[in-house]
Amino acid sequence: MAKNLEIDNVDRKILALLAQDATMPYTEIAKNVFVSDGTVHVRMRKMKQMGIIKGSQLIIDYAKLGWDITAFLGVYLDKSSLYDDAAEQLRSIPEIVEMHYTTGIYSAFIKIRCRDTKHLREVLHDKVQKVKGIQRTETFISLQESLHETKQLITDDA
């Protein structure tokens, strides 16, 4: 998409409101943007079709459900050309919640959630390390998540 040429200020205002509260009803959005409910529905459908909106997200406090470990893995591949195949295999591991193809010393950077350190060791040893193409990994355990929010990046001039 070329510098948001397909969206206008009404679309940006809708996105900004939803970035603050993804559960906001379309009727409330319409009142804030000074358009009809139908306009919000049409704009939302358009932005979904354009791929600007890819869905909404439920944020769960996994620690409260017994998943106390959040870790990040720096993944070294034998060759970076193996990324697509490795990513496909990694997608089948339910503990992996994010995966990024990266520049720098790692071929990929992965976020995983586990119940405890024993579970983390099992995931690393029995699942991740068995993925074809992975040479080795470096594990970073998160001690505390200090920020997890949708930032307000949508402005009238963006």
C-alpha positions in Angstrom: 0.0 0.0 0.0 1.5 3.3 -1.1 1.5 5.6 2.0 -2.1 5.1 3.0 -3.5 6.6 -0.2 -6.5 4.3 -0.1 -7.7 5.5 3.3 -8.8 8.9 4.5 -9.2 10.8 7.8 -12.4 9.0 8.7 -10.7 5.7 8.3 -7.8 6.9 10.4 -10.1 8.2 13.2 -11.9 4.8 13.2 -8.6 3.0 13.5 -7.4 5.3 16.2 -10.5 4.7 18.3 -10.2 0.9 17.8 -6.5 1.0 18.7 -7.5 2.4 22.1 -10.4 0.0 22.6 -11.0 -2.8 20.1 -14.3 -3.7 21.8 -15.8 -0.3 21.1 -19.2 -0.7 19.4 -19.6 0.7 15.9 -22.4 3.0 17.2 -20.0 4.6 19.6 -17.3 4.9 17.0 -19.9 6.5 14.6 -20.8 9.1 17.3 -17.1 10.0 17.9 -16.3 10.3 14.2 -19.6 12.0 13.3 -20.7 9.5 10.7 -23.5 6.9 10.5 -23.2 3.3 11.9 -23.5 2.1 8.3 -20.5 4.2 7.3 -18.4 2.6 10.1 -19.5 -0.9 8.9 -18.6 -0.1 5.3 -15.3 1.4 6.2 -14.4 -1.5 8.5 -15.2 -4.0 5.8 -13.1 -2.1 3.3 -10.1 -1.9 5.6 -10.4 -5.7 6.3 -10.5 -6.4 2.5 -7.5 -4.2 2.0 -5.6 -6.1 4.7 -5.2 -3.0 6.9 -7.3 -4.7 9.7 -6.3 -8.3 10.2 -8.6 -9.0 13.1 -8.9 -8.1 16.8 -7.0 -9.5 19.7 -7.9 -10.9 23.1 -5.1 -10.3 25.5 -4.8 -13.0 28.2 -2.7 -12.9 31.3 -1.2 -16.4 30.9 0.5 -16.3 34.3 -2.9 -16.2 35.9 -3.7 -19.4 34.0 -0.5 -21.2 35.2 1.7 -20.4 32.2 4.4 -18.6 34.2 7.3 -18.6 31.7 7.6 -16.2 28.8 10.8 -16.7 26.8 12.4 -15.5 23.7 14.5 -17.6 21.4 17.2 -16.4 19.1 17.3 -19.0 16.4 20.3 -19.8 14.3 19.5 -21.7 11.1 22.0 -23.7 9.1 21.2 -21.4 6.1 18.7 -18.5 6.1 17.2 -20.0 2.9 15.7 -22.7 5.3 13.5 -20.1 7.1 10.3 -20.8 5.3 10.6 -24.6 6.0 11.6 -24.1 9.6 8.8 -21.6 10.2 6.3 -24.0 8.8 7.5 -26.7 11.3 7.6 -24.2 14.2 4.0 -23.1 13.5 2.9 -26.5 14.7 4.4 -26.0 18.2 1.5 -24.6 20.3 3.8 -22.9 22.8 5.2 -20.6 20.1 3.1 -17.4 20.1 5.2 -15.1 17.9 7.8 -15.7 15.2 9.9 -13.1 13.3 12.3 -13.4 10.5 15.1 -11.1 11.5 18.3 -9.4 10.5 21.4 -9.5 12.7 22.9 -12.6 14.4 19.7 -14.6 14.6 17.8 -15.9 11.6 14.6 -15.8 13.6 13.3 -14.5 16.9 10.5 -16.4 18.7 8.3 -15.8 21.7 7.1 -18.8 23.6 5.0 -19.4 26.7 5.4 -22.4 29.0 4.0 -23.5 32.3 7.4 -23.7 34.1 11.1 -24.2 33.5 10.6 -28.0 33.1 8.0 -27.4 30.4 10.4 -24.9 28.7 13.2 -27.4 28.7 10.8 -30.0 27.1 9.7 -27.6 24.4 13.2 -26.6 23.6 14.6 -30.2 23.6 11.7 -32.2 22.3 10.2 -29.7 19.8 12.2 -26.7 18.8 15.7 -28.4 18.6 14.2 -31.1 16.4 13.1 -28.7 13.7 15.1 -29.4 10.5 17.5 -26.6 9.7 17.8 -25.2 13.2 21.5 -25.2 14.2 21.0 -23.9 17.7 19.1 -21.4 19.8 19.7 -18.9 22.5 17.0 -18.6 25.2 16.1 -15.4 27.0 13.6 -15.7 29.9 11.4 -12.7 30.5 11.4 -11.7 34.2 8.6 -9.1 33.7 6.5 -7.7 30.9 6.5 -3.9 31.4 4.6 -2.9 28.3 2.1 -4.6 26.0 -0.2 -2.2 24.3 -1.3 -0.9 20.9 0.5 2.4 20.4 -1.3 5.3 18.9 0.5 5.5 15.5 -2.5 6.5 13.4 -2.8 10.2 12.9 -4.6 12.5 10.5 -1.3 13.2 8.6 0.0 9.6 8.6 
